Amino acid sequence: QERNVIRFTLKRTCSNSPSPLTQSTMATKKKSRKTLDSALEGPDSGFVRLVSSDGHQFILRRKAVQASPTLKDMLSGPGATAPGEVAELHLKNIPSHVLVRVAQYLTYKVRYTNSSTAIPDFAVAPNIACELLTAADFLDC
């Protein structure tokens, strides 16, 4: 059975100086970034990059992202991803500590929709419950 993937990448925003990496490490990072970006390119890409208000990036399967009607409309509406462009949605009103739970919920929703197995609870920590509820209302999920 196909598994949904959530990958987390922290965007470096605090420093103008490059990190002390060797040239080979930097080349490897650039190559893996190009491979990742090519997997995200175009409207038929299997993956979408969600970017939080504080710049953190979350890569999810398109099927999981489309479990939210709002995100689905953002992917297919005006300004949608053109061929050769990276499928990326900037969610400027959702911080990363909330978006990580949204990403987990979207994956959970796809996994257990029409499932014949017992559906486990989706636990939410009380300290983010209000923010998560606001995000869920915005995303209609």
VEXLOKOL-642198 format. One record per atom (N, C-alpha, C, O): x, y, z. Coordinates in Angstrom, 1 decimal. Each point is the difference from the previous one (the first is absolute). Layout:
N
+--------+--------+--------+
|      x |      y |      z |
+--------+--------+--------+
|      X |      Y |      Z |
...
+--------+--------+--------+
# end
This chain:
141
+--------+--------+--------+
|      x |      y |      z |
+--------+--------+--------+
|    0.8 |   -1.2 |    0.0 |
|   -0.8 |    1.2 |    0.0 |
|    0.9 |    1.2 |    0.0 |
|    1.0 |    0.1 |    0.7 |
|   -1.4 |    0.9 |   -1.5 |
|    0.8 |    1.3 |   -0.1 |
|    0.0 |    0.7 |    1.3 |
|   -1.1 |    0.1 |    0.7 |
|    2.2 |    0.5 |   -0.3 |
|    0.1 |    0.7 |    1.3 |
|    0.1 |    1.5 |   -0.3 |
|    0.7 |    0.4 |   -1.0 |
|   -1.3 |    0.4 |    1.8 |
|    0.1 |    1.4 |   -0.1 |
|    1.3 |    0.4 |    0.6 |
|    0.4 |   -0.5 |    1.1 |
|    0.3 |    1.5 |   -1.6 |
|    1.3 |    0.5 |    0.5 |
|   -0.1 |    1.4 |    0.4 |
|   -0.6 |    0.9 |   -0.6 |
|    1.1 |   -0.6 |    1.8 |
|    0.2 |    1.3 |    0.5 |
|    1.4 |    0.3 |    0.2 |
|    0.7 |   -0.8 |    0.7 |
|   -0.1 |    1.8 |   -1.3 |
|    1.4 |    0.3 |    0.1 |
|    0.0 |    1.4 |    0.6 |
|   -0.7 |    0.9 |   -0.5 |
|    1.7 |   -0.6 |    1.4 |
|    0.1 |    1.3 |    0.6 |
|    1.3 |    0.6 |   -0.4 |
|    1.1 |   -0.7 |    0.1 |
|   -1.1 |    1.9 |   -0.6 |
|    1.3 |    0.7 |   -0.3 |
|   -0.1 |    1.3 |    0.7 |
|   -0.9 |    0.8 |   -0.2 |
|    1.9 |   -0.4 |    0.9 |
|    0.1 |    1.3 |    0.6 |
|    0.7 |    1.0 |   -0.9 |
|    1.1 |   -0.3 |   -0.5 |
|   -1.8 |    1.4 |    0.3 |
|    0.6 |    1.0 |   -0.9 |
|    0.9 |    0.9 |    0.8 |
|   -0.4 |    0.4 |    1.1 |
|    1.6 |   -0.2 |   -1.6 |
|    0.9 |    0.8 |    0.8 |
|   -0.3 |    1.5 |   -0.3 |
|    0.1 |    0.5 |   -1.1 |
|   -0.4 |    0.3 |    2.1 |
|   -0.3 |    1.4 |   -0.1 |
|    0.8 |    0.9 |    0.9 |
|   -0.1 |    1.2 |   -0.2 |
|    0.8 |   -1.8 |    1.2 |
|    0.6 |    0.8 |    1.0 |
|    1.3 |    0.6 |   -0.3 |
|    0.5 |    1.0 |    0.6 |
|    0.2 |   -1.6 |   -1.5 |
|    1.4 |    0.3 |   -0.2 |
|    0.3 |    0.3 |   -1.5 |
|   -0.5 |   -0.7 |   -0.9 |
|    1.3 |    1.7 |    0.6 |
|    0.4 |    0.2 |   -1.4 |
|    1.3 |   -0.8 |   -0.3 |
|    0.2 |   -0.1 |   -1.2 |
|    0.5 |   -0.3 |    2.1 |
|    1.2 |   -0.8 |   -0.3 |
|   -0.3 |   -1.4 |   -0.2 |
|   -0.8 |   -0.6 |    0.7 |
|    1.5 |    0.0 |   -1.7 |
|   -0.2 |   -1.4 |   -0.3 |
|    0.4 |   -0.9 |    1.2 |
|    1.0 |    0.3 |    0.7 |
|   -1.6 |   -1.5 |   -0.6 |
|    0.5 |   -0.9 |    1.1 |
|    1.3 |   -0.6 |   -0.5 |
|    0.3 |   -0.1 |   -1.2 |
|    0.5 |   -0.4 |    2.2 |
|    1.3 |   -0.6 |   -0.4 |
|   -0.2 |   -1.4 |   -0.6 |
|    0.3 |   -0.9 |    0.7 |
|   -0.7 |    0.9 |   -1.9 |
|   -0.1 |   -1.3 |   -0.7 |
|    1.1 |   -0.2 |   -1.0 |
|    0.5 |    1.0 |   -0.6 |
|   -0.1 |   -2.2 |    0.3 |
|    1.0 |   -0.2 |   -1.0 |
|   -0.6 |    0.1 |   -1.4 |
|   -1.3 |    0.0 |   -0.1 |
|    2.1 |    0.2 |   -0.9 |
|   -0.6 |    0.2 |   -1.3 |
|   -0.8 |   -1.3 |   -0.5 |
|   -1.0 |    0.2 |   -0.6 |
|    1.5 |   -1.4 |    1.0 |
|   -0.7 |   -1.2 |   -0.4 |
|   -1.4 |   -0.1 |    0.7 |
|   -0.9 |   -0.4 |   -0.7 |
|    0.9 |    0.8 |    1.9 |
|   -1.3 |    0.0 |    0.7 |
|   -1.0 |    1.0 |   -0.6 |
|   -1.1 |   -0.3 |   -0.1 |
|    1.7 |    1.5 |   -0.2 |
|   -0.9 |    1.0 |   -0.6 |
|   -0.5 |   -0.5 |   -1.4 |
|   -1.1 |    0.2 |   -0.3 |
|    2.0 |   -0.9 |   -0.5 |
|   -0.4 |   -0.5 |   -1.3 |
|   -1.1 |   -1.1 |    0.2 |
|   -1.0 |    0.0 |   -0.8 |
|    1.2 |   -0.8 |    1.8 |
|   -1.0 |   -1.1 |    0.3 |
|   -1.4 |    0.6 |    0.3 |
|   -1.0 |   -0.4 |   -0.4 |
|    1.1 |    1.5 |    1.3 |
|   -1.3 |    0.6 |    0.4 |
|   -0.7 |    0.7 |   -1.2 |
|   -1.2 |   -0.1 |   -0.1 |
|    2.0 |    0.7 |   -0.8 |
|   -0.6 |    0.6 |   -1.2 |
|   -0.6 |   -1.0 |   -0.9 |
|   -1.1 |    0.2 |   -0.5 |
|    1.8 |   -1.4 |    0.4 |
|   -0.5 |   -1.0 |   -0.9 |
|   -1.3 |   -0.6 |    0.6 |
|   -1.0 |   -0.2 |   -0.8 |
|    0.9 |   -0.1 |    2.1 |
|   -1.2 |   -0.5 |    0.6 |
|   -1.1 |    1.0 |    0.0 |
|   -1.2 |   -0.4 |   -0.2 |
|    1.5 |    1.7 |    0.3 |
|   -1.0 |    1.0 |   -0.1 |
|   -0.6 |    0.1 |   -1.4 |
|   -1.2 |    0.1 |   -0.2 |
|    2.1 |   -0.3 |   -0.9 |
|   -0.5 |    0.0 |   -1.4 |
|   -0.9 |   -1.2 |   -0.2 |
|   -1.0 |    0.1 |   -0.6 |
|    1.4 |   -1.3 |    1.2 |
|   -0.8 |   -1.2 |   -0.2 |
|   -1.4 |    0.2 |    0.7 |
|   -1.0 |   -0.4 |   -0.6 |
|    1.0 |    1.0 |    1.8 |
|   -1.2 |    0.3 |    0.7 |
|   -0.9 |    0.9 |   -0.8 |
|   -1.2 |   -0.2 |   -0.1 |
|    1.8 |    1.3 |   -0.3 |
|   -0.7 |    1.0 |   -0.8 |
|   -0.6 |   -0.6 |   -1.3 |
|   -1.1 |    0.4 |   -0.4 |
|    1.8 |   -1.3 |   -0.2 |
|   -0.5 |   -0.6 |   -1.2 |
|   -1.2 |   -0.9 |    0.3 |
|   -0.9 |   -0.2 |   -0.8 |
|    0.9 |   -0.4 |    2.0 |
|   -1.2 |   -0.8 |    0.4 |
|   -1.2 |    0.9 |    0.3 |
|   -1.1 |   -0.5 |    0.0 |
|    1.3 |    1.7 |    0.3 |
|   -1.0 |    1.0 |    0.3 |
|   -0.5 |    0.8 |   -1.2 |
|   -1.0 |    0.8 |    0.1 |
|    1.6 |   -0.9 |   -1.3 |
|   -0.2 |    0.8 |   -1.1 |
|   -1.3 |   -0.4 |   -0.7 |
|   -0.3 |   -1.1 |   -0.2 |
|   -0.5 |    2.2 |   -0.2 |
|   -1.1 |   -0.2 |   -0.9 |
|   -1.3 |   -0.3 |    0.7 |
|    0.0 |   -0.5 |    1.1 |
|   -1.1 |    0.7 |   -1.8 |
|   -1.3 |   -0.2 |    0.5 |
|   -0.4 |   -1.5 |    0.3 |
|   -0.9 |   -0.3 |    0.7 |
|    1.7 |   -0.6 |   -1.3 |
|   -0.3 |   -1.4 |    0.1 |
|    1.0 |   -0.7 |    1.0 |
|    0.1 |   -1.2 |    0.1 |
|    0.7 |    2.0 |    0.6 |
|    0.9 |   -0.5 |    1.0 |
|   -0.7 |   -0.8 |    1.1 |
|   -1.1 |    0.3 |    0.3 |
|    1.8 |   -1.3 |    0.2 |
|   -0.6 |   -0.8 |    1.0 |
|    0.2 |    0.6 |    1.4 |
|   -0.6 |   -0.5 |    1.0 |
|    1.4 |    1.6 |   -0.9 |
|    0.2 |    0.6 |    1.3 |
|   -0.2 |    1.5 |   -0.1 |
|    0.0 |    0.6 |   -1.0 |
|   -0.2 |    0.0 |    2.2 |
|   -0.2 |    1.4 |    0.2 |
|    0.8 |    0.5 |    1.2 |
|    0.0 |   -0.7 |    1.0 |
|    0.6 |    1.9 |   -1.1 |
|    0.7 |    0.6 |    1.1 |
|   -0.9 |    1.0 |    0.6 |
|   -0.5 |    0.9 |   -0.6 |
|    0.2 |   -1.0 |    1.9 |
|   -0.7 |    0.9 |    0.8 |
|    1.0 |    0.8 |    0.8 |
|    0.9 |   -0.5 |    0.6 |
|   -1.0 |    1.9 |   -0.6 |
|    0.9 |    0.8 |    0.7 |
|   -0.7 |    0.8 |    1.0 |
|   -1.0 |    0.7 |   -0.3 |
|    1.4 |   -0.8 |    1.6 |
|   -0.6 |    0.6 |    1.1 |
|    0.3 |    1.5 |    0.1 |
|    0.8 |    0.5 |   -0.8 |
|   -1.5 |    0.2 |    1.7 |
|    0.3 |    1.4 |    0.1 |
|    1.4 |    0.4 |    0.5 |
|    0.5 |    1.0 |   -0.3 |
|    0.1 |   -2.0 |    1.0 |
|    1.4 |    0.3 |    0.4 |
|    1.0 |   -0.7 |   -0.8 |
|    1.2 |   -0.2 |    0.4 |
|   -1.6 |   -0.2 |   -1.7 |
|    1.0 |   -0.5 |   -1.0 |
|    0.3 |   -1.5 |    0.1 |
|    0.8 |   -0.4 |   -0.9 |
|   -1.4 |   -0.4 |    1.7 |
|    0.3 |   -1.4 |    0.0 |
|   -0.8 |   -0.6 |   -1.1 |
|   -1.1 |    0.4 |   -0.4 |
|    1.7 |   -1.5 |   -0.2 |
|   -0.5 |   -0.6 |   -1.2 |
|   -0.4 |   -1.4 |    0.3 |
|    0.7 |   -0.8 |    0.7 |
|   -1.9 |    0.4 |   -1.2 |
|   -0.5 |   -1.4 |    0.2 |
|   -0.4 |   -0.5 |   -1.3 |
|   -0.7 |    0.6 |   -0.8 |
|    1.2 |   -1.8 |    0.5 |
|   -0.3 |   -0.6 |   -1.3 |
|   -0.9 |   -1.2 |    0.2 |
|    0.3 |   -0.9 |    0.7 |
|   -1.5 |    1.0 |   -1.4 |
|   -1.0 |   -1.0 |    0.2 |
|   -0.4 |   -0.6 |   -1.4 |
|    0.2 |    0.7 |   -1.0 |
|   -0.8 |   -1.8 |    1.0 |
|   -0.5 |   -0.6 |   -1.2 |
|   -1.2 |    0.9 |   -0.4 |
|   -0.7 |    0.5 |    0.8 |
|    0.5 |   -0.3 |   -2.1 |
|   -1.0 |    0.9 |   -0.5 |
|   -1.4 |   -0.5 |    0.4 |
|   -0.9 |    0.8 |    0.3 |
|    0.7 |   -2.1 |   -0.2 |
|   -1.2 |   -0.6 |    0.4 |
|   -0.4 |    0.5 |    1.4 |
|   -1.1 |    0.2 |    0.3 |
|    2.1 |   -0.2 |    0.6 |
|   -0.2 |    0.5 |    1.4 |
|   -0.4 |    1.4 |    0.0 |
|   -0.9 |    0.4 |    0.8 |
|    1.6 |    0.4 |   -1.5 |
|   -0.3 |    1.5 |   -0.1 |
|   -1.4 |    0.2 |   -0.5 |
|   -0.7 |    0.9 |    0.5 |
|    0.3 |   -1.6 |   -1.5 |
|   -1.3 |    0.1 |   -0.6 |
|   -1.1 |   -0.4 |    0.9 |
|   -1.2 |    0.1 |   -0.3 |
|    1.5 |   -0.7 |    1.5 |
|   -1.0 |   -0.4 |    1.0 |
|   -0.6 |    1.3 |    0.6 |
|   -1.1 |    0.0 |    0.6 |
|    1.8 |    1.1 |   -0.8 |
|   -0.6 |    1.3 |    0.4 |
|   -0.5 |    0.7 |   -1.2 |
|    0.7 |    0.3 |   -0.9 |
|   -2.1 |    0.0 |    0.9 |
|   -0.5 |    0.7 |   -1.1 |
|    0.6 |    1.4 |   -0.3 |
|    0.2 |    0.3 |   -1.2 |
|    0.2 |    0.4 |    2.2 |
|    0.7 |    1.3 |   -0.2 |
|    1.3 |   -0.2 |   -0.7 |
|    0.3 |    0.7 |   -1.0 |
|    0.5 |   -1.6 |    1.5 |
|    1.3 |   -0.3 |   -0.7 |
|   -0.2 |   -0.5 |   -1.4 |
|    0.8 |    0.3 |   -0.9 |
|   -1.8 |   -1.2 |    0.7 |
|   -0.2 |   -0.5 |   -1.3 |
|   -0.4 |    1.2 |   -1.0 |
|    0.5 |    0.0 |   -1.1 |
|   -1.3 |    0.9 |    1.6 |
|   -0.3 |    1.2 |   -0.9 |
|    1.2 |    0.8 |   -0.2 |
|    0.2 |    0.5 |   -1.1 |
|    0.7 |   -0.3 |    2.1 |
|    1.2 |    0.8 |   -0.2 |
|    0.9 |   -0.7 |   -1.1 |
|    0.7 |    0.7 |   -0.7 |
|   -0.7 |   -2.0 |    0.7 |
|    0.8 |   -0.7 |   -1.0 |
|   -0.5 |    0.1 |   -1.4 |
|    0.7 |   -0.1 |   -1.0 |
|   -2.0 |    0.2 |    0.8 |
|   -0.6 |    0.0 |   -1.3 |
|   -0.6 |    1.3 |   -0.5 |
|   -0.4 |    0.1 |   -1.1 |
|    0.3 |    0.9 |    2.0 |
|   -0.6 |    1.3 |   -0.3 |
|    1.0 |    0.9 |   -0.8 |
|    1.1 |   -0.5 |   -0.5 |
|   -1.4 |    1.8 |    0.4 |
|    0.8 |    0.9 |   -0.6 |
|    1.4 |    0.1 |    0.7 |
|    0.1 |   -0.1 |    1.2 |
|    0.9 |    0.1 |   -2.0 |
|    1.4 |    0.0 |    0.5 |
|    0.5 |   -1.4 |    0.4 |
|    1.0 |   -0.2 |    0.7 |
|   -1.7 |   -0.8 |   -1.2 |
|    0.4 |   -1.4 |    0.3 |
|    1.3 |   -0.3 |   -0.7 |
|    0.5 |    0.8 |   -0.8 |
|    0.1 |   -1.9 |    1.3 |
|    1.3 |   -0.3 |   -0.5 |
|    0.0 |   -0.3 |   -1.5 |
|   -0.8 |   -0.8 |   -0.5 |
|    1.7 |    1.5 |   -0.2 |
|    0.2 |   -0.3 |   -1.4 |
|    1.0 |   -1.1 |   -0.2 |
|    0.8 |   -0.2 |    0.9 |
|   -0.8 |   -0.4 |   -2.1 |
|    1.1 |   -1.0 |   -0.3 |
|    1.4 |    0.6 |    0.2 |
|    0.3 |    1.1 |   -0.5 |
|    0.5 |   -1.8 |    1.2 |
|    1.4 |    0.5 |    0.3 |
|    0.1 |    0.8 |    1.3 |
|    1.1 |    0.3 |    0.4 |
|   -2.2 |    0.0 |    0.2 |
|    0.0 |    0.8 |    1.3 |
|   -0.1 |   -1.0 |    1.1 |
|   -0.7 |   -1.1 |   -0.2 |
|    1.2 |    1.4 |    1.4 |
|   -0.1 |   -0.8 |    1.1 |
|   -1.4 |    0.2 |    0.7 |
|   -0.4 |    1.1 |    0.2 |
|   -0.3 |   -2.2 |    0.1 |
|   -1.3 |    0.0 |    0.7 |
|    0.3 |    0.4 |    1.4 |
|    0.4 |   -0.8 |    0.8 |
|   -0.7 |    2.1 |   -0.5 |
|    0.3 |    0.6 |    1.3 |
|   -1.2 |    0.9 |    0.4 |
|   -0.4 |    0.8 |   -0.7 |
|    0.0 |   -1.0 |    2.0 |
|   -1.1 |    0.8 |    0.5 |
|    0.5 |    0.7 |    1.3 |
|    0.5 |   -0.6 |    0.9 |
|   -0.6 |    2.0 |   -0.9 |
|    0.5 |    0.7 |    1.2 |
|   -1.2 |    0.3 |    0.8 |
|   -1.0 |    0.6 |   -0.4 |
|    1.0 |   -1.1 |    1.6 |
|   -1.1 |    0.2 |    1.0 |
|    0.5 |    1.0 |    1.0 |
|    0.4 |   -0.3 |    1.1 |
|   -0.6 |    1.6 |   -1.4 |
|    0.5 |    1.1 |    0.8 |
|   -0.6 |    0.2 |    1.3 |
|    0.5 |    0.8 |    0.9 |
|   -1.7 |   -1.4 |   -0.6 |
|   -0.6 |    0.1 |    1.3 |
|    0.1 |   -1.2 |    0.8 |
|   -0.7 |   -0.1 |    1.1 |
|    1.5 |   -0.9 |   -1.5 |
|    0.1 |   -1.2 |    0.8 |
|    1.5 |   -0.3 |    0.4 |
|    0.8 |   -0.2 |   -0.9 |
|   -0.5 |    0.3 |    2.2 |
|    1.4 |   -0.2 |    0.4 |
|    0.3 |   -1.5 |   -0.1 |
|   -0.8 |   -0.9 |   -0.1 |
|    2.1 |    0.6 |    0.1 |
|    0.5 |   -1.4 |   -0.1 |
|   -0.5 |   -0.9 |    1.0 |
|   -0.2 |   -1.2 |   -0.3 |
|    0.1 |    1.6 |    1.6 |
|   -0.4 |   -0.9 |    1.0 |
|   -1.4 |   -0.4 |   -0.1 |
|   -0.4 |   -1.1 |    0.5 |
|   -0.4 |    1.8 |   -1.3 |
|   -1.4 |   -0.4 |   -0.3 |
|    0.0 |   -0.7 |   -1.4 |
|   -0.7 |   -1.0 |   -0.1 |
|    1.5 |    1.4 |   -0.8 |
|    0.0 |   -0.6 |   -1.3 |
|    0.5 |   -1.4 |    0.0 |
|   -0.5 |   -0.9 |   -0.8 |
|    1.4 |    0.6 |    1.7 |
|    0.4 |   -1.4 |    0.2 |
|   -1.1 |   -0.9 |    0.4 |
|   -0.2 |   -1.1 |   -0.5 |
|   -0.7 |    1.6 |    1.4 |
|   -1.2 |   -0.8 |    0.4 |
|   -1.0 |   -0.1 |   -1.2 |
|   -0.7 |   -1.0 |   -0.1 |
|    0.5 |    2.1 |   -0.6 |
|   -0.8 |    0.0 |   -1.2 |
|    0.4 |   -1.1 |   -1.0 |
|   -0.8 |   -0.8 |   -0.5 |
|    2.1 |    0.8 |    0.2 |
|    0.6 |   -1.0 |   -0.9 |
|   -0.2 |   -1.4 |    0.5 |
|   -0.4 |   -0.9 |   -0.8 |
|    0.6 |    0.7 |    2.1 |
|   -0.3 |   -1.3 |    0.6 |
|   -1.5 |   -0.4 |   -0.1 |
|   -0.3 |   -1.2 |   -0.3 |
|   -0.5 |    2.2 |    0.5 |
|   -1.5 |   -0.3 |   -0.1 |
|   -0.4 |   -0.4 |   -1.5 |
|   -0.7 |   -0.9 |   -0.2 |
|    1.2 |    1.7 |   -0.7 |
|   -0.3 |   -0.3 |   -1.4 |
|    0.4 |   -1.4 |   -0.4 |
|   -0.7 |   -0.7 |   -0.7 |
|    1.9 |    0.3 |    1.1 |
|    0.5 |   -1.3 |   -0.2 |
|   -0.9 |   -1.1 |    0.6 |
|   -0.3 |   -1.0 |   -0.5 |
|   -0.1 |    1.3 |    1.8 |
|   -0.9 |   -0.8 |    0.8 |
|   -1.3 |   -0.2 |   -0.7 |
|   -0.6 |   -1.1 |   -0.1 |
|    0.1 |    2.3 |   -0.4 |
|   -1.3 |    0.0 |   -0.7 |
|    0.0 |   -0.9 |   -1.2 |
|   -1.0 |   -0.8 |   -0.2 |
|    2.0 |    0.9 |   -0.6 |
|    0.1 |   -0.8 |   -1.3 |
|    0.2 |   -1.5 |    0.4 |
|   -0.7 |   -0.8 |   -0.6 |
|    1.4 |    0.5 |    1.6 |
|    0.3 |   -1.3 |    0.4 |
|   -1.3 |   -0.7 |    0.5 |
|   -0.2 |   -1.2 |   -0.3 |
|   -0.6 |    1.9 |    1.1 |
|   -1.2 |   -0.7 |    0.6 |
|   -1.3 |    0.3 |   -0.7 |
|   -1.0 |   -0.5 |    0.5 |
|    0.9 |    1.3 |   -1.5 |
|   -1.2 |    0.2 |   -0.8 |
|   -0.4 |   -1.3 |   -0.6 |
|    0.9 |   -0.6 |   -0.7 |
|   -2.1 |    0.1 |    0.8 |
|   -0.5 |   -1.3 |   -0.5 |
|    0.9 |   -1.2 |    0.4 |
|    0.1 |   -1.0 |   -0.7 |
|    0.4 |    1.1 |    1.9 |
|    0.8 |   -1.1 |    0.6 |
|   -0.9 |   -1.0 |    0.7 |
|   -1.0 |    0.4 |    0.7 |
|    1.3 |   -1.7 |   -0.8 |
|   -0.8 |   -1.0 |    0.7 |
|    0.6 |   -0.3 |    1.3 |
|   -0.6 |   -0.7 |    0.8 |
|    1.8 |    1.2 |   -0.5 |
|    0.7 |   -0.2 |    1.3 |
|   -0.5 |    1.0 |    1.0 |
|   -0.6 |    1.0 |   -0.3 |
|    0.8 |   -1.3 |    1.6 |
|   -0.3 |    1.0 |    1.0 |
|    0.7 |    1.3 |   -0.1 |
|    1.3 |    0.0 |   -0.3 |
|   -1.9 |    1.1 |    0.4 |
|    0.6 |    1.3 |   -0.2 |
|    0.5 |    0.5 |    1.4 |
|   -0.8 |    0.2 |    0.9 |
|    2.1 |    0.0 |   -0.8 |
|    0.5 |    0.5 |    1.3 |
|   -0.3 |    1.5 |    0.2 |
|   -0.3 |    0.7 |   -1.0 |
|    0.3 |   -0.3 |    2.2 |
|   -0.2 |    1.4 |    0.3 |
|    1.1 |    0.8 |   -0.5 |
|    1.1 |   -0.4 |   -0.1 |
|   -1.4 |    1.7 |   -0.3 |
|    1.0 |    0.9 |   -0.4 |
|    0.1 |    1.0 |    1.1 |
|   -0.7 |    1.0 |    0.2 |
|    1.7 |   -1.2 |    0.7 |
|    0.2 |    0.8 |    1.2 |
|    0.6 |    1.4 |   -0.4 |
|    0.8 |    0.1 |   -0.8 |
|   -1.4 |    0.9 |    1.5 |
|    0.5 |    1.4 |   -0.1 |
|    0.4 |    0.5 |    1.3 |
|   -0.8 |   -0.1 |    1.0 |
|    2.0 |    0.7 |   -0.9 |
|    0.5 |    0.5 |    1.3 |
|   -0.9 |    1.3 |    0.3 |
|   -0.3 |    0.8 |   -0.9 |
|    0.0 |   -0.6 |    2.1 |
|   -0.9 |    1.1 |    0.4 |
|    0.7 |    1.4 |   -0.3 |
|   -0.7 |    0.9 |   -0.2 |
|    2.0 |   -0.9 |    0.2 |
|    0.7 |    1.3 |   -0.2 |
|   -0.1 |    0.5 |   -1.4 |
|    0.3 |    1.2 |   -0.3 |
|   -0.7 |   -2.0 |   -0.7 |
|   -0.1 |    0.4 |   -1.4 |
|   -1.4 |   -0.2 |   -0.5 |
|   -0.3 |    0.3 |   -1.2 |
|   -0.6 |   -0.7 |    2.1 |
|   -1.4 |   -0.4 |   -0.5 |
|   -0.7 |    1.2 |   -0.6 |
|   -0.6 |   -0.2 |   -1.1 |
|    0.7 |    1.4 |    1.7 |
|   -0.7 |    1.1 |   -0.6 |
|    0.6 |    0.4 |   -1.4 |
|   -0.8 |    0.3 |   -0.9 |
|    2.1 |   -0.2 |    0.8 |
|    0.6 |    0.3 |   -1.2 |
|   -0.3 |   -1.0 |   -1.1 |
|   -0.2 |    0.3 |   -1.2 |
|    0.2 |   -1.6 |    1.6 |
|   -0.3 |   -1.1 |   -0.9 |
|   -1.4 |    0.1 |   -0.5 |
|   -0.3 |   -0.3 |   -1.2 |
|   -0.6 |    0.6 |    2.1 |
|   -1.4 |    0.2 |   -0.4 |
|   -0.2 |    1.1 |   -1.0 |
|   -0.8 |   -0.1 |   -1.0 |
|    1.5 |    1.2 |    1.2 |
|   -0.1 |    1.2 |   -0.9 |
|    0.6 |   -0.5 |   -1.4 |
|   -0.6 |    0.4 |   -1.0 |
|    1.7 |   -1.1 |    1.0 |
|    0.6 |   -0.5 |   -1.3 |
|   -1.0 |   -0.9 |   -0.7 |
|   -0.1 |    0.0 |   -1.2 |
|   -0.4 |   -0.9 |    2.0 |
|   -1.0 |   -1.0 |   -0.6 |
|   -1.2 |    0.7 |   -0.6 |
|   -0.5 |   -0.5 |   -1.0 |
|    0.0 |    1.5 |    1.7 |
|   -1.1 |    0.8 |   -0.6 |
|    0.4 |    0.6 |   -1.3 |
|   -0.8 |    0.0 |   -1.0 |
|    2.0 |    0.7 |    1.0 |
|    0.4 |    0.6 |   -1.3 |
|    0.2 |   -1.0 |   -1.1 |
|   -0.3 |    0.3 |   -1.1 |
|    0.9 |   -1.5 |    1.4 |
|    0.3 |   -1.0 |   -1.0 |
|   -1.2 |   -0.9 |   -0.3 |
|    0.1 |   -0.8 |   -0.9 |
|   -1.2 |    0.9 |    1.7 |
|   -1.2 |   -0.8 |   -0.2 |
|    0.3 |   -1.5 |    0.1 |
|   -0.4 |   -0.7 |   -0.8 |
|    1.2 |    0.4 |    1.8 |
|    0.3 |   -1.5 |    0.2 |
|   -0.3 |   -0.4 |    1.4 |
|    0.2 |   -1.2 |    0.3 |
+--------+--------+--------+
# end
